[in-house]
Amino acid sequence: MSITQQYVLDTHRAQRLGETPPPPPGTHDWRTARELRGYWQFRAVVAELPAQGRLRRALGRWPRPWARSAW
């Protein structure tokens, strides 16, 4: 069963029981992503790691072939 089919089934069931329908799929995706980012930052602080800039520093250590100096 796809997400859309499950949503239609849940909406129909809620309508028959007189309840509020569930939110459409994808409604809370951005909020969930923000909450996950906050959770990862919290875990980094608990683990005594810097909460910001870890990815940027890690990527800065990779070799950059486009930034090589001309000989």
NUVO-430128 format. One record per atom (N, C-alpha, C): atom name; x, y, z. Coordinates in nm, 2 decimals. Each point is the difference from the previous one (the first is absolute). Example, Ala and Ser with C-alpha at 12.3 -4.5 7.8 and 13.67 -1.06 7.14 Angstrom:
BEGIN
 tormar      x      y      z
      N   1.32  -0.57   0.78
     CA  -0.09   0.12   0.00
      C   0.09   0.12   0.00
      N  -0.04   0.11  -0.07
     CA   0.09   0.11   0.00
      C  -0.08   0.11   0.08
END
This chain:
BEGIN
 tormar      x      y      z
      N   0.09  -0.12   0.00
     CA  -0.09   0.12   0.00
      C   0.09   0.12   0.00
      N  -0.03   0.10  -0.08
     CA   0.08   0.12  -0.01
      C  -0.04   0.10   0.11
      N   0.08   0.10   0.01
     CA  -0.03   0.10   0.10
      C  -0.13   0.07  -0.03
      N  -0.02   0.03  -0.13
     CA  -0.13   0.07  -0.04
      C  -0.12  -0.09   0.03
      N   0.01  -0.13  -0.03
     CA  -0.11  -0.09   0.03
      C  -0.03   0.00   0.15
      N   0.10  -0.01   0.08
     CA  -0.01   0.00   0.14
      C  -0.07   0.13   0.05
      N   0.05   0.11  -0.06
     CA  -0.06   0.13   0.04
      C  -0.15   0.00  -0.03
      N  -0.04  -0.04  -0.12
     CA  -0.14   0.00  -0.04
      C  -0.08  -0.09   0.09
      N   0.05  -0.12   0.04
     CA  -0.07  -0.09   0.09
      C  -0.01   0.06   0.14
      N   0.10   0.06   0.05
     CA   0.00   0.07   0.13
      C  -0.10   0.12   0.00
      N   0.00   0.07  -0.11
     CA  -0.10   0.12  -0.01
      C  -0.14  -0.05   0.00
      N  -0.03  -0.11  -0.08
     CA  -0.13  -0.05   0.00
      C  -0.04  -0.06   0.13
      N   0.08  -0.07   0.07
     CA  -0.03  -0.05   0.13
      C  -0.02   0.11   0.10
      N   0.08   0.11   0.00
     CA  -0.03   0.11   0.09
      C  -0.13   0.07  -0.03
      N  -0.03   0.01  -0.13
     CA  -0.13   0.06  -0.03
      C  -0.12  -0.08   0.05
      N   0.01  -0.13  -0.02
     CA  -0.11  -0.09   0.05
      C  -0.01   0.01   0.15
      N   0.11   0.01   0.07
     CA  -0.01   0.00   0.15
      C  -0.02   0.14   0.06
      N   0.00   0.10  -0.09
     CA  -0.02   0.14   0.05
      C   0.13   0.06   0.06
      N   0.11  -0.05  -0.03
     CA   0.13   0.05   0.05
      C   0.06   0.10  -0.10
      N   0.10   0.07   0.05
     CA   0.08   0.09  -0.09
      C   0.08  -0.09  -0.09
      N   0.01   0.04  -0.13
     CA   0.08  -0.08  -0.09
      C   0.15   0.02   0.02
      N   0.08  -0.10  -0.03
     CA   0.15   0.01   0.02
      C   0.06   0.10  -0.10
      N   0.12   0.06   0.04
     CA   0.06   0.09  -0.09
      C   0.05  -0.07  -0.13
      N   0.00   0.07  -0.11
     CA   0.05  -0.06  -0.13
      C   0.14  -0.05   0.01
      N   0.04  -0.10  -0.07
     CA   0.14  -0.04   0.00
      C   0.10   0.12  -0.04
      N   0.11   0.01   0.07
     CA   0.09   0.10  -0.03
      C  -0.02   0.14   0.07
      N  -0.10   0.01   0.08
     CA  -0.04   0.13   0.06
      C   0.11   0.04   0.10
      N   0.05  -0.10   0.08
     CA   0.10   0.04   0.11
      C   0.14  -0.04  -0.04
      N   0.04  -0.02  -0.12
     CA   0.13  -0.04  -0.04
      C   0.11   0.10   0.04
      N  -0.03   0.13  -0.02
     CA   0.10   0.10   0.04
      C   0.02   0.01   0.15
      N  -0.11   0.00   0.07
     CA   0.01   0.00   0.15
      C   0.08  -0.12   0.05
      N  -0.03  -0.12  -0.06
     CA   0.08  -0.11   0.04
      C   0.14   0.01  -0.03
      N   0.04   0.06  -0.11
     CA   0.14   0.02  -0.03
      C   0.07   0.09   0.09
      N  -0.07   0.11   0.04
     CA   0.05   0.10   0.10
      C   0.02  -0.07   0.14
      N  -0.10  -0.08   0.04
     CA   0.01  -0.07   0.12
      C   0.12  -0.10   0.00
      N   0.02  -0.07  -0.11
     CA   0.11  -0.09  -0.01
      C   0.14   0.07   0.01
      N   0.01   0.12  -0.07
     CA   0.12   0.08   0.01
      C   0.03   0.04   0.14
      N  -0.11   0.04   0.08
     CA   0.02   0.04   0.14
      C   0.04  -0.11   0.08
      N  -0.05  -0.12  -0.03
     CA   0.03  -0.12   0.08
      C   0.15  -0.04  -0.02
      N   0.04   0.01  -0.13
     CA   0.14  -0.03  -0.03
      C   0.10   0.10   0.07
      N  -0.04   0.13   0.00
     CA   0.08   0.10   0.07
      C   0.00  -0.03   0.15
      N  -0.11  -0.04   0.05
     CA   0.00  -0.03   0.14
      C   0.09  -0.12   0.03
      N  -0.01  -0.10  -0.08
     CA   0.09  -0.12   0.02
      C   0.15   0.04  -0.01
      N   0.03   0.09  -0.09
     CA   0.14   0.05  -0.01
      C   0.04   0.07   0.12
      N  -0.08   0.08   0.06
     CA   0.03   0.07   0.13
      C   0.02  -0.10   0.11
      N  -0.09  -0.10   0.01
     CA   0.01  -0.10   0.11
      C   0.13  -0.08  -0.02
      N   0.04  -0.02  -0.12
     CA   0.12  -0.08  -0.03
      C   0.13   0.09   0.01
      N  -0.02   0.13   0.04
     CA   0.10   0.10   0.01
      C   0.07   0.02  -0.13
      N  -0.07   0.01  -0.11
     CA   0.05   0.03  -0.13
      C  -0.06   0.14  -0.03
      N   0.07   0.08  -0.09
     CA  -0.06   0.13  -0.04
      C  -0.13  -0.02  -0.07
      N  -0.10   0.08   0.04
     CA  -0.13  -0.02  -0.06
      C  -0.02   0.05  -0.14
      N   0.09   0.09  -0.04
     CA  -0.02   0.06  -0.13
      C   0.14   0.00  -0.08
      N  -0.01  -0.02  -0.13
     CA   0.12   0.01  -0.08
      C   0.07  -0.13  -0.02
      N  -0.05  -0.11   0.06
     CA   0.08  -0.13  -0.02
      C   0.00  -0.04  -0.14
      N  -0.11   0.01  -0.07
     CA   0.00  -0.05  -0.14
      C   0.09   0.10  -0.09
      N  -0.01   0.13   0.03
     CA   0.08   0.09  -0.08
      C   0.15  -0.03   0.02
      N   0.04  -0.02   0.12
     CA   0.14  -0.03   0.03
      C   0.04  -0.13  -0.07
      N  -0.08  -0.10   0.01
     CA   0.03  -0.13  -0.06
      C   0.01   0.01  -0.15
      N  -0.09   0.08  -0.07
     CA   0.01   0.01  -0.14
      C   0.12   0.09  -0.04
      N   0.05   0.09   0.09
     CA   0.11   0.08  -0.03
      C   0.13  -0.08   0.00
      N   0.00  -0.11   0.06
     CA   0.12  -0.08   0.00
      C   0.02  -0.09  -0.12
      N  -0.11  -0.01  -0.08
     CA   0.01  -0.08  -0.12
      C   0.08   0.07  -0.11
      N   0.08  -0.07  -0.08
     CA   0.07   0.07  -0.11
      C  -0.09   0.06  -0.10
      N   0.03   0.12  -0.04
     CA  -0.08   0.07  -0.10
      C   0.08   0.01  -0.13
      N  -0.03  -0.08  -0.10
     CA   0.08   0.01  -0.12
      C  -0.01   0.13  -0.08
      N  -0.12   0.07   0.02
     CA  -0.02   0.12  -0.07
      C   0.08   0.12   0.06
      N   0.05  -0.02   0.12
     CA   0.06   0.11   0.08
      C   0.16  -0.02   0.00
      N   0.05  -0.08  -0.09
     CA   0.14  -0.02   0.00
      C   0.07   0.12  -0.06
      N   0.12   0.03   0.06
     CA   0.07   0.12  -0.05
      C   0.07  -0.04  -0.13
      N   0.00   0.11  -0.09
     CA   0.07  -0.02  -0.13
      C   0.15   0.00   0.02
      N   0.07  -0.09  -0.06
     CA   0.14  -0.01   0.01
      C   0.07   0.08  -0.09
END
